[in-house]
Structure formats: structure tokens, C-alpha cells
Amino acid sequence: MIGAMAIAASTAVDLQNGRTGAPAPVTSTAPPVRAVPAPAATAPAAAAVARPTPAVTPAAQSPVPPGNSFNFATIERFARQRAGESYRDRSPALPEVLSELTFDQYKDIRFRRANALWRDQSLFEVQFFHRGFNFDRRVQISEVVDGVPRVIPYNPAWFEFGRDVHLPVKLRSRADLGYAGFRVHYPLHSPAYKDELIVFLGASYFRVLARNQAYGQSARALAIDTASASGEEIPAFTDFWLVRPAQAQQRSLTIYALLDSPSVVGAYQFEVRPGAITQVEIHSELFPRRSIAKLGIAPLTSMFFYGADPSAHRFDDFRPQVHDSDGLMAQTGNGEWLWRRLHNPRELRVNRFMDTTPRGFGLIQRDRDFAHYQDTDSQFERRPSYWVQPLGDWGRGGVELVEIPTDESIHDNIVAFWVPAGAVGAGHPLKFNYLLSAFSQSSQWPPGGRVIATRTDNAAIGGAKPRDDARRIIIDFAGGDLDGLDHSQPVQAHLTASGGRIDGVSVERLPETGVWRVIFRVIDLHAKQAADLHCYLTLYGEALTETWTDQLTLQSDKSI
């Protein structure tokens, strides 16, 4: 299955409908909880006073060698040392009174903003999440000042407990109760209010926002054996170190983290740079304890219920489209741009796009028109796109896309990550560095023409009768050089198919919109064999667009 942290897959709790950009009410503003469904049984299991400086005791002092400045090399030493030990759960058990909280009760535990770390001292402020509900794991959080780390002790006075949260006074005083995670605030829209910028809560999940965005998809540090018959292992962050900004106007924030699981220990550094496009530069070194069959690097998790294709509307829902992301985008090592629309299939689907030295991949929310969603609460048109750009050579491997069937839009059912081709063995460290960008619109991803819609039906072409073994595909392209071309230009569609034959191809520029439309039919489809399709537009042999790619079956009208 996609995660033992199923109910926490979207990493945090929505106490303000995921909205950002305006002063929030008294409640907090973290993202919504979603459950991740398991694949079908037949498929492989895919206080209102200023915050005091924490007291530091020898037991709370992080183990840094005297005289050494705390940096990423320190985290790497911690990880290497821990990887030489047997795995153990370092989180104390969560008391029943907290583990049995309902979601609504957990929402009523609110951090007092006046106690935020670095409040009125920096552009960045940090608030903490209490443990409870399904967020049972304790993470140790430290502040690093002038190269010296100090553990931030648990303080119940920093929280408001709602009327329905009956936490005994004796329990609140437990020093080991700890925190479940944290969120960082920054003035994205106005100096008068600090919006949520990045949230770490649940396993290795985190979410990041850019300007004018609302929470949508999630990122993770690592995925292990996702959608594998052996079942998925869920690594989790156990320790965080927040580096206090050296200047009040510093516009970047450094966060270190230690990840642990039975199979691997990981050292992580996050350099967060907020803006219209928020970027998180991530450095990681992994120390496997044992061999790993499938390692997922830079995993992204999202939701796709249904999109613009009428054949996908098999749900009783007033909204024209429902999704956090509508496609997988990738740039291959040779520079080709790929676009693969997302599906909500009847059965688990796992596809891997093989490559060498990839230039990037991401789950993208391309449709930004409110009219196409009509959901004032969810605001799908404001959901961020995430783009992963490798820093350095990732070698051979592939971008894997996992699509899980779901009958409810509360579930995250889409996962994408990079899978290295080489074996992952115990005692062989691995390094993966990359830049994660949260954006809404960009003319660079991709720089040329792009797919703006895909539709399918079983209608005939040219008056011919519909065939049981055929499907018609309609693809709309726009952007780049396409927008300046006259309709008389001999634009052509470069089409390939495996598992079927293509006929009835036409290319035209729609006078009403200026969009270039490709229509074709795939025939001789097999009932149990999918056809892999590719299409891009050319002019005099020069590629004008990204490559549209899809997987088609005879049941496509019932499975997307």
C-alpha cells in the first residue's frame, strides 16, 4: 500500500480550508488530512506571552563535538553512526487520551502564535504541532544558534486545548510528550501577516507553498517499495534542526533532518527560499542498512479524481473537474519534454519512464481556471505544481508513476518518484541532491508548446461505423511558437503507438481559440493489452511541442 501513514498522507490538518494570503482566524492553517486507499486485493500493494528561550540541560544538548560548527556534515555523521545500529522506534508511545482523539478534537489543539520561535526577530517564524490523533510519532526539534544546537523542550503552555480535549494536568507536564512536527511562516503576501510556507508533519511528508497558492499535493523525503507486492516501508523523520537566521531580513531558511527506517537512515538539508516560485534546495545522503528492491527518490503524492475528459465522469459530483494535479511532466536527459495526463483507474497502474541523467519531473496542476472546478472551498485552481530538478548526475533509472483507484476525492491516489537503476545494497551510501520548486505558472516548464486538453470517445471518423476495438483521441496543444502560426502552416502530428494502429489523423488550428487540435483513432486494440501512445507537433521537421504520452485500453472510457 502507499503508506502505513495512510490517514496522514497529506501531512497535516486543515483548520482553515487550506487558504493562504490573508490573516487567519484563531485556528491554525495547516493542510488537509487525507487517507490513501490500498490498491485492489488482486494488484500488488502499491501561552499568550513572548516565547522564552528554551532551557538547555546537558541531556537536551545535541551531541556535537566541542568546537565543531553544526552543519550538514554533522547530520551525515549522525546518520552513518545510526545506520551501524539496529533499527529501533525512538518515539515514546502516545498516551491513549491523545491517540483516541477524533480529527475534530485534534483540530482543537492550537499553537499560541505569541510563542512562535523567532517571533518578531526574523522574517521566518516557527509553530509546533502537538502529538495526537494519527500523528503519534514524536520528533525531536532543535534550534541551531551560532553553530550550536539546543533541543526545544515540550511546553504545554504554548498550546490551547479545546473544550473537548481533556488532557490531564499530570500528562501535560511530561517532558517526553514532545511534538509531532512544525510549520514555518513567512510574509509571502503582506508584511502585516506571515503565511504558512512549509509544513513537516507525518512520516517524511512535507508541503511547501509559493505566493497565491493553497495546499494541494505533498512531497516526501523517500519512498521504499511503493506499490510492490512485498508492501511499502514508511521511513520517518526523527530529528529536526532549525538554523536561526543570522539577520532579521534573511530571506532563506536552513533546516536539517534525520530520517530513519528499518532499511535506511538518511541525512537531509533543506534550504527554503520563498517567493512567487518557492524553491527548496534538498541535499540528501542515504545509508542503507540492508538491500532495497525499489528506492523512490523525491517522491510526490497527489490526488486525481477526474478531469476534463467526459468519459471520466462516472461520479455523482457537481464539479466539472476534481484534482490537485492533472499531469506528470518530465524532461529527459536528452532534452525531450513529456506530458502524461493522470488517471483514476479501475485497477492499480504502475508505469516507469526509463531515462539516463534526467533533467526534471513533477506533478503539475496545469488547469488554472476556476470555472473548470467550481469549488469555492477546495480552490483546486490554486493548488501548487511541484517540479523536481536534479542537481548532479542521477545516472540511469526511471520516473515511476503510480495511479491508485479511488471512489472518493479525499484520498491521495497519485505518486511519482525517481527509481535508480542500480542495486541498492547495505553499506553503500547514496547521494541525491535536487531543487524542488512550487509554482503556479511558468513559461519554462516546458518552454515550447504544451498539451492543454485530452479527450477520448468511441465515435467514428469520416462517417465510418464505430468499432469495438477502437478509440478516438482528441489532443489540444497551445503555447510557444504555435501561438504565432497561421492556420495555413503545414503543422504535422508525429504519432507512434504500440499495441494498436493509428488511422484518421487530422491537424487543425481552431479559429475560435487559436488552439491546435490533433484528432486520430487507435484501432486493433486488445482487450487485455494496453497501447502506449506518443504524439507531438512539428513544422518542417522541427518539434514545436512537448510529447503527449498516454496508455490506452478498450476500457479507457470507464477507467479515467
Order of alpha helices (4+ residues) and beta strands (2+ residues): alpha-alpha-alpha-beta-beta-beta-beta-beta-alpha-beta-beta-beta-beta-beta-beta-beta-beta-beta-beta-beta-beta-beta-beta-beta-beta-beta-beta-beta-beta-beta-beta-beta-beta-beta-beta-beta-beta-alpha
